[in-house]
Amino acid sequence: MSLIAKVHKKDNHTIVAVCDKALFGKLLEENDKRLDLRGDFFNGDERLVSEVGDLIRNADGVNLVGSEAVKLGVEEGVIVDDNIRKIADVPYAQAVLLHD
């Protein structure tokens, strides 16, 4: 399985945007909520799960969209179940990570 991941760096901070490969390029809508996976923010490289795990563990913030991306966030300990939301039945989660 592979995911699409993009690393955003500004100053000394790293934000990693990850989505399931099958979701990239889609617009998710439900009621008044929209999640746009068509733009530059998620337009990254296709990567193996092991690579993405390293990226999100070491990031300052993560944006994860899709069942596989969110599952990896939980497995890596950066997302807790209470922070998982859904739009159009697709799970997504965000987290700010504090490192020692």
C-alpha positions in Angstrom: 0.0 0.0 0.0 1.2 3.5 -0.7 0.2 7.0 0.4 0.6 10.4 -1.0 2.7 12.6 1.3 3.9 16.2 1.1 6.3 17.8 3.5 5.9 21.5 4.1 8.8 23.4 5.8 8.7 26.9 7.2 11.3 28.3 9.6 12.1 25.4 11.9 8.7 23.7 11.6 7.6 20.8 9.5 4.0 20.0 8.5 3.3 16.7 6.8 0.1 16.3 4.7 -0.8 12.7 3.9 -3.8 11.1 2.1 -4.7 7.7 0.8 -3.6 7.4 -2.8 -7.2 6.7 -4.0 -8.4 10.0 -2.5 -5.8 12.4 -4.0 -7.4 14.8 -6.4 -10.8 14.6 -4.9 -13.1 17.1 -3.3 -14.9 15.7 -0.3 -18.2 17.5 0.7 -20.8 16.9 3.3 -23.4 19.5 4.4 -21.3 22.6 5.0 -18.0 20.9 5.2 -15.4 20.6 2.4 -12.0 18.9 2.3 -10.2 19.7 -0.9 -7.5 17.1 -1.9 -7.0 18.6 -5.4 -4.6 21.4 -4.6 -0.9 21.8 -3.8 -1.2 21.1 -0.1 -1.6 17.4 -0.6 0.2 17.2 -4.0 3.2 15.2 -2.8 5.0 12.0 -3.7 3.8 8.5 -3.5 5.5 6.8 -0.6 5.6 3.5 1.2 3.9 3.3 4.6 7.2 2.9 6.4 8.5 6.1 4.9 5.4 8.0 5.8 5.6 6.7 9.4 9.0 8.2 9.8 7.8 11.5 8.4 4.8 11.9 10.6 6.7 10.8 13.8 9.2 13.5 13.3 6.8 16.3 12.1 5.6 19.3 14.1 2.1 18.9 12.7 0.2 16.4 10.6 -2.9 16.4 8.3 -4.1 12.9 7.5 -7.0 12.0 5.2 -8.3 8.5 4.5 -8.6 5.3 6.4 -5.0 4.1 5.7 -3.4 7.5 6.5 -5.4 7.9 9.7 -4.7 4.3 10.7 -1.0 4.9 10.3 -1.3 8.1 12.5 -2.9 6.0 15.2 -0.3 3.2 14.9 2.5 5.8 15.1 1.0 7.4 18.2 0.4 10.8 16.7 -3.4 10.5 16.5 -5.8 9.4 19.2 -9.3 8.1 18.3 -11.0 11.1 19.8 -9.4 13.3 17.2 -10.7 11.4 14.2 -13.5 13.1 12.3 -15.3 12.1 9.1 -16.5 13.9 6.0 -18.4 11.9 3.4 -17.6 8.8 5.4 -13.8 9.4 4.9 -11.8 9.7 8.2 -9.4 12.6 8.7 -7.3 13.9 11.6 -4.9 16.7 12.4 -2.4 17.0 15.2 0.3 19.3 16.5 3.2 17.4 17.9 5.4 18.5 20.7 8.9 17.0 20.8 11.4 17.0 23.7 
